[in-house]
Structure formats: structure tokens, C-alpha cells
Amino acid sequence: MNAALIKALALGAVAGTVAGLFGVGGGVIVVPGLVLWMALSQREASGTSTATIVASSAAAMLAFGIGGSVDWQAAGFILIGSVVGAWGGAWIAERVNERLLAITFAAVLAVAGIRMMI
């Protein structure tokens, strides 16, 4: 196995574990990992992370669903908004300056982290 494959597998394992524990992983773990550890651009990292979310979310949804920990009505409504928002966000991300995209991503993570601590 080459180093990039090992890094990708390790990053996926960490992200999957964090996603299963806390409901986050793709954006919080995978995007910084792809940028800082695997040298992808911010835009490539966002797209790559998004491409992995469906399978990892399905696995976690199955486990939480079996455990009775999913509010299916809320999930359905959030899904509708998420599909529209994700399409729009990806459209914007393809057109905005990549440095601005990275700075905005870092700011969102920082604000979320601070809000969760207080």
C-alpha cells in the first residue's frame, strides 16, 4: 500500500468514528485532514469530503435507527433543506476565491467550537 492510501484509510477511520460518536466528521475531520495531511486544495477537500458523506451517514443512520435514536420526521424535513442547501453551497464554492473559502471554513469551525464550549 502506498502512503496516500494509508493516510486516506486512517483519515476515513477517524472521521467515521467521530461521526458515529458526535454526528460530525465529514467537514470537521475530513476537510482539514485532506488539506493539511494530504495536500488537497480547499475546494478539492470540500468536494471529496462531500462525496464520502452518503456512505458514512448511511452506516451511522442504520446503527442509530436500529437503536431507536432517529427522529424520522425531523430527519426528513432536514433532508429536504440539506439537499437544496448543499446544491447551492457547492455552486457557490465552485465560484468563490479558494483562499476566502478556506478562511470562511476556518471561521465557521472556530465559532462552532467556541459555541459548543459555552
MDAnalysis code that builds the backbone (N, CA, C; Angstrom):
import MDAnalysis as mda
import numpy as np

u = mda.Universe.empty(354, n_residues=118, atom_resindex=np.repeat(np.arange(118), 3), trajectory=True)
u.add_TopologyAttr("name", ["N", "CA", "C"] * 118)
u.add_TopologyAttr("resid", np.arange(1, 119))
u.add_TopologyAttr("resname", ["MET", "ASN", "ALA", "ALA", "LEU", "ILE", "LYS", "ALA", "LEU", "ALA", "LEU", "GLY", "ALA", "VAL", "ALA", "GLY", "THR", "VAL", "ALA", "GLY", "LEU", "PHE", "GLY", "VAL", "GLY", "GLY", "GLY", "VAL", "ILE", "VAL", "VAL", "PRO", "GLY", "LEU", "VAL", "LEU", "TRP", "MET", "ALA", "LEU", "SER", "GLN", "ARG", "GLU", "ALA", "SER", "GLY", "THR", "SER", "THR", "ALA", "THR", "ILE", "VAL", "ALA", "SER", "SER", "ALA", "ALA", "ALA", "MET", "LEU", "ALA", "PHE", "GLY", "ILE", "GLY", "GLY", "SER", "VAL", "ASP", "TRP", "GLN", "ALA", "ALA", "GLY", "PHE", "ILE", "LEU", "ILE", "GLY", "SER", "VAL", "VAL", "GLY", "ALA", "TRP", "GLY", "GLY", "ALA", "TRP", "ILE", "ALA", "GLU", "ARG", "VAL", "ASN", "GLU", "ARG", "LEU", "LEU", "ALA", "ILE", "THR", "PHE", "ALA", "ALA", "VAL", "LEU", "ALA", "VAL", "ALA", "GLY", "ILE", "ARG", "MET", "MET", "ILE"])
u.atoms.positions = np.array([
    [0.844, -1.195, 0.000],
    [0.000, 0.000, 0.000],
    [0.878, 1.244, 0.000],
    [0.459, 2.248, -0.762],
    [1.245, 3.474, -0.765],
    [0.798, 4.395, 0.373],
    [1.607, 5.410, 0.646],
    [1.363, 6.303, 1.783],
    [0.042, 7.052, 1.667],
    [-0.318, 7.492, 0.460],
    [-1.570, 8.231, 0.288],
    [-2.777, 7.357, 0.621],
    [-2.734, 6.099, 0.228],
    [-3.835, 5.183, 0.521],
    [-3.953, 4.940, 2.023],
    [-2.831, 4.753, 2.680],
    [-2.834, 4.540, 4.133],
    [-3.379, 5.776, 4.846],
    [-2.946, 6.958, 4.407],
    [-3.455, 8.196, 5.003],
    [-4.958, 8.318, 4.801],
    [-5.441, 8.012, 3.606],
    [-6.872, 8.113, 3.311],
    [-7.673, 7.134, 4.171],
    [-7.189, 5.920, 4.313],
    [-7.880, 4.934, 5.157],
    [-7.906, 5.372, 6.619],
    [-6.783, 5.876, 7.114],
    [-6.718, 6.342, 8.506],
    [-7.635, 7.534, 8.723],
    [-7.618, 8.473, 7.798],
    [-8.476, 9.649, 7.898],
    [-9.947, 9.231, 7.888],
    [-10.308, 8.299, 7.028],
    [-11.676, 7.803, 6.980],
    [-12.087, 7.111, 8.265],
    [-11.179, 6.335, 8.848],
    [-11.491, 5.642, 10.103],
    [-11.720, 6.633, 11.238],
    [-10.870, 7.646, 11.320],
    [-11.037, 8.668, 12.360],
    [-12.336, 9.432, 12.141],
    [-12.582, 9.857, 10.917],
    [-13.806, 10.607, 10.612],
    [-15.051, 9.770, 10.882],
    [-15.025, 8.515, 10.516],
    [-16.169, 7.645, 10.763],
    [-16.441, 7.458, 12.242],
    [-15.391, 7.302, 13.017],
    [-15.545, 7.154, 14.464],
    [-16.120, 8.426, 15.082],
    [-15.580, 9.571, 14.688],
    [-16.078, 10.851, 15.211],
    [-17.516, 11.080, 14.769],
    [-17.837, 10.733, 13.525],
    [-19.207, 10.893, 13.033],
    [-20.169, 10.015, 13.828],
    [-19.763, 8.793, 14.106],
    [-20.619, 7.901, 14.878],
    [-20.819, 8.375, 16.304],
    [-19.779, 8.947, 16.885],
    [-19.870, 9.428, 18.266],
    [-20.637, 10.731, 18.397],
    [-20.352, 11.689, 17.505],
    [-20.836, 13.057, 17.695],
    [-21.735, 13.581, 16.580],
    [-21.902, 12.825, 15.506],
    [-22.741, 13.292, 14.403],
    [-22.041, 14.234, 13.453],
    [-20.752, 14.360, 13.586],
    [-19.959, 15.193, 12.666],
    [-18.745, 14.387, 12.233],
    [-18.117, 14.765, 11.178],
    [-16.934, 14.048, 10.729],
    [-16.464, 14.537, 9.385],
    [-17.380, 14.556, 8.410],
    [-17.004, 14.970, 7.069],
    [-16.316, 16.318, 7.036],
    [-17.029, 17.341, 7.415],
    [-16.456, 18.676, 7.356],
    [-15.440, 18.942, 8.436],
    [-15.684, 18.445, 9.621],
    [-14.840, 18.782, 10.762],
    [-13.520, 18.028, 10.749],
    [-13.532, 16.803, 10.324],
    [-12.329, 15.966, 10.339],
    [-11.738, 15.790, 8.941],
    [-12.565, 15.418, 7.982],
    [-12.053, 15.068, 6.661],
    [-11.488, 16.272, 5.916],
    [-12.198, 17.387, 5.909],
    [-11.715, 18.541, 5.141],
    [-10.355, 19.025, 5.658],
    [-10.205, 19.293, 6.969],
    [-8.861, 19.690, 7.428],
    [-7.813, 18.606, 7.175],
    [-8.202, 17.335, 7.341],
    [-7.250, 16.250, 7.090],
    [-6.790, 16.201, 5.647],
    [-7.728, 16.402, 4.726],
    [-7.360, 16.400, 3.310],
    [-6.483, 17.584, 2.938],
    [-6.749, 18.732, 3.527],
    [-5.960, 19.925, 3.222],
    [-4.588, 19.856, 3.888],
    [-4.555, 19.569, 5.179],
    [-3.307, 19.643, 5.939],
    [-2.455, 18.391, 5.843],
    [-3.070, 17.237, 5.720],
    [-2.333, 15.979, 5.762],
    [-2.120, 15.380, 4.387],
    [-3.079, 15.620, 3.480],
    [-2.982, 15.003, 2.156],
    [-2.756, 16.015, 1.042],
    [-2.624, 17.293, 1.395],
    [-2.250, 18.370, 0.473],
    [-3.247, 18.611, -0.667],
    [-4.531, 18.400, -0.411],
    [-5.549, 18.762, -1.399],
    [-5.881, 20.240, -1.239],
    [-6.406, 20.840, -2.279],
    [-6.864, 22.222, -2.173],
    [-8.142, 22.243, -1.344],
    [-8.508, 23.420, -0.853],
    [-9.733, 23.550, -0.064],
    [-10.947, 23.085, -0.871],
    [-11.009, 23.475, -2.116],
    [-12.139, 23.105, -2.972],
    [-12.172, 21.587, -3.200],
    [-11.017, 20.974, -3.480],
    [-10.955, 19.523, -3.665],
    [-11.336, 18.792, -2.378],
    [-10.885, 19.318, -1.255],
    [-11.204, 18.696, 0.034],
    [-12.703, 18.760, 0.308],
    [-13.325, 19.882, 0.012],
    [-14.774, 20.005, 0.212],
    [-15.534, 19.021, -0.671],
    [-15.158, 18.947, -1.926],
    [-15.818, 18.026, -2.844],
    [-15.588, 16.571, -2.473],
    [-14.363, 16.236, -2.103],
    [-14.025, 14.866, -1.732],
    [-14.757, 14.458, -0.461],
    [-14.779, 15.341, 0.522],
    [-15.490, 15.072, 1.766],
    [-16.972, 14.841, 1.507],
    [-17.550, 15.684, 0.690],
    [-18.970, 15.556, 0.377],
    [-19.261, 14.224, -0.304],
    [-18.345, 13.773, -1.151],
    [-18.547, 12.503, -1.856],
    [-18.563, 11.315, -0.900],
    [-17.945, 11.448, 0.262],
    [-17.889, 10.330, 1.217],
    [-19.034, 10.347, 2.222],
    [-19.750, 11.447, 2.304],
    [-20.755, 11.614, 3.353],
    [-21.913, 10.640, 3.209],
    [-22.351, 10.345, 2.008],
    [-23.527, 9.494, 1.818],
    [-23.318, 8.122, 2.469],
    [-22.209, 7.480, 2.173],
    [-21.983, 6.134, 2.708],
    [-21.763, 6.158, 4.214],
    [-20.970, 7.100, 4.714],
    [-20.726, 7.135, 6.158],
    [-21.989, 7.516, 6.920],
    [-22.771, 8.426, 6.371],
    [-24.028, 8.795, 7.023],
    [-25.009, 7.628, 7.022],
    [-25.056, 6.888, 5.936],
    [-25.960, 5.737, 5.866],
    [-25.593, 4.690, 6.917],
    [-24.309, 4.458, 7.095],
    [-23.868, 3.475, 8.099],
    [-24.263, 3.923, 9.503],
    [-24.014, 5.196, 9.815],
    [-24.378, 5.708, 11.139],
    [-25.895, 5.747, 11.311],
    [-26.619, 6.128, 10.251],
    [-28.076, 6.176, 10.320],
    [-28.643, 4.790, 10.622],
    [-28.088, 3.782, 10.009],
    [-28.540, 2.417, 10.254],
    [-28.339, 2.041, 11.724],
    [-27.162, 2.318, 12.245],
    [-26.878, 1.979, 13.648],
    [-27.781, 2.766, 14.600],
    [-27.921, 4.080, 14.373],
    [-28.793, 4.888, 15.228],
    [-30.256, 4.491, 15.048],
    [-30.661, 4.186, 13.813],
    [-32.037, 3.778, 13.545],
    [-32.403, 2.490, 14.253],
    [-31.513, 1.510, 14.212],
    [-31.733, 0.247, 14.909],
    [-31.873, 0.491, 16.408],
    [-31.092, 1.453, 16.912],
    [-31.150, 1.783, 18.340],
    [-32.326, 2.675, 18.714],
    [-33.130, 3.082, 17.726],
    [-34.295, 3.926, 18.002],
    [-33.953, 5.372, 18.294],
    [-32.797, 5.822, 17.839],
    [-32.349, 7.181, 18.145],
    [-32.466, 8.144, 16.972],
    [-33.415, 7.928, 16.077],
    [-33.607, 8.823, 14.938],
    [-35.035, 9.357, 14.965],
    [-35.186, 10.664, 14.919],
    [-36.493, 11.292, 14.747],
    [-36.693, 11.389, 13.237],
    [-37.397, 10.416, 12.655],
    [-37.510, 10.302, 11.203],
    [-38.230, 11.489, 10.578],
    [-39.209, 12.052, 11.260],
    [-39.905, 13.218, 10.705],
    [-38.951, 14.406, 10.600],
    [-38.231, 14.692, 11.677],
    [-37.258, 15.786, 11.643],
    [-36.186, 15.508, 10.592],
    [-35.728, 14.271, 10.521],
    [-34.693, 13.914, 9.545],
    [-35.173, 14.157, 8.120],
    [-36.430, 13.833, 7.845],
    [-36.982, 14.047, 6.508],
    [-37.018, 15.514, 6.123],
    [-37.473, 16.355, 7.044],
    [-37.526, 17.789, 6.751],
    [-36.125, 18.385, 6.614],
    [-35.215, 17.960, 7.470],
    [-33.834, 18.451, 7.380],
    [-33.206, 18.004, 6.065],
    [-33.520, 16.793, 5.634],
    [-33.003, 16.280, 4.364],
    [-33.403, 17.176, 3.198],
    [-34.653, 17.595, 3.179],
    [-35.126, 18.459, 2.092],
    [-34.316, 19.753, 2.053],
    [-34.179, 20.410, 3.195],
    [-33.398, 21.640, 3.248],
    [-31.926, 21.409, 2.943],
    [-31.402, 20.274, 3.404],
    [-29.988, 19.970, 3.175],
    [-29.666, 19.775, 1.704],
    [-30.562, 19.121, 0.982],
    [-30.332, 18.894, -0.449],
    [-30.258, 20.227, -1.186],
    [-31.213, 21.099, -0.910],
    [-31.223, 22.412, -1.556],
    [-29.985, 23.216, -1.147],
    [-29.705, 23.233, 0.162],
    [-28.553, 23.986, 0.657],
    [-27.223, 23.454, 0.145],
    [-27.095, 22.139, 0.066],
    [-25.845, 21.545, -0.411],
    [-25.601, 21.883, -1.875],
    [-26.644, 21.830, -2.672],
    [-26.507, 22.195, -4.083],
    [-26.053, 23.649, -4.204],
    [-26.723, 24.529, -3.477],
    [-26.363, 25.947, -3.525],
    [-24.969, 26.214, -2.987],
    [-24.621, 25.559, -1.887],
    [-23.290, 25.739, -1.317],
    [-22.190, 25.268, -2.246],
    [-22.404, 24.125, -2.888],
    [-21.410, 23.615, -3.841],
    [-21.280, 24.548, -5.042],
    [-22.406, 25.089, -5.500],
    [-22.382, 26.029, -6.621],
    [-21.556, 27.261, -6.254],
    [-21.766, 27.786, -5.065],
    [-21.006, 28.954, -4.602],
    [-19.530, 28.599, -4.434],
    [-19.248, 27.441, -3.810],
    [-17.859, 27.031, -3.557],
    [-17.054, 26.911, -4.842],
    [-17.696, 26.525, -5.926],
    [-17.005, 26.415, -7.205],
    [-16.663, 27.781, -7.795],
    [-17.292, 28.828, -7.309],
    [-17.113, 30.151, -7.902],
    [-16.366, 31.151, -7.016],
    [-16.269, 30.875, -5.722],
    [-15.632, 31.820, -4.803],
    [-14.121, 31.580, -4.768],
    [-13.387, 32.615, -4.432],
    [-11.938, 32.530, -4.287],
    [-11.591, 31.453, -3.259],
    [-10.642, 30.591, -3.597],
    [-10.318, 29.463, -2.729],
    [-9.765, 29.899, -1.373],
    [-9.014, 30.962, -1.332],
    [-8.494, 31.472, -0.046],
    [-9.652, 31.929, 0.837],
    [-10.618, 32.631, 0.263],
    [-11.793, 33.070, 1.006],
    [-12.582, 31.858, 1.507],
    [-12.670, 30.832, 0.696],
    [-13.358, 29.606, 1.087],
    [-12.676, 28.984, 2.308],
    [-11.360, 28.915, 2.297],
    [-10.615, 28.330, 3.416],
    [-10.763, 29.175, 4.680],
    [-10.680, 30.481, 4.553],
    [-10.819, 31.367, 5.716],
    [-12.220, 31.260, 6.305],
    [-13.220, 31.233, 5.451],
    [-14.603, 31.118, 5.920],
    [-14.820, 29.783, 6.616],
    [-14.276, 28.714, 6.071],
    [-14.393, 27.390, 6.691],
    [-13.757, 27.396, 8.079],
    [-12.564, 27.951, 8.187],
    [-11.881, 28.013, 9.480],
    [-12.683, 28.839, 10.488],
    [-13.264, 29.932, 10.038],
    [-14.066, 30.779, 10.926],
    [-15.306, 30.034, 11.417],
    [-15.970, 29.305, 10.526],
    [-17.155, 28.534, 10.924],
    [-16.779, 27.480, 11.961],
    [-15.657, 26.781, 11.755],
    [-15.215, 25.786, 12.730],
    [-14.890, 26.433, 14.072],
    [-14.222, 27.582, 14.045],
    [-13.859, 28.270, 15.282],
    [-15.104, 28.716, 16.048],
    [-16.046, 29.324, 15.354],
    [-17.278, 29.781, 16.011],
    [-18.045, 28.585, 16.582],
    [-18.150, 27.518, 15.817],
    [-18.863, 26.322, 16.300],
    [-18.177, 25.757, 17.539],
    [-16.869, 25.699, 17.520],
    [-16.122, 25.180, 18.678],
    [-16.325, 26.022, 19.919],
    [-16.278, 27.333, 19.743],
    [-16.475, 28.241, 20.881],
    [-17.891, 28.123, 21.420],
    [-18.874, 28.091, 20.506],
    [-20.280, 27.989, 20.942],
    [-20.536, 26.683, 21.710],
    [-19.885, 25.617, 21.303],
    [-20.101, 24.338, 21.971],
    [-19.460, 24.299, 23.362],
    [-18.440, 25.119, 23.574],
    [-17.778, 25.140, 24.875],
    [-18.532, 25.998, 25.899],
    [-19.350, 26.932, 25.411],
    [-20.053, 27.814, 26.362],
    [-21.496, 27.413, 26.558],
])
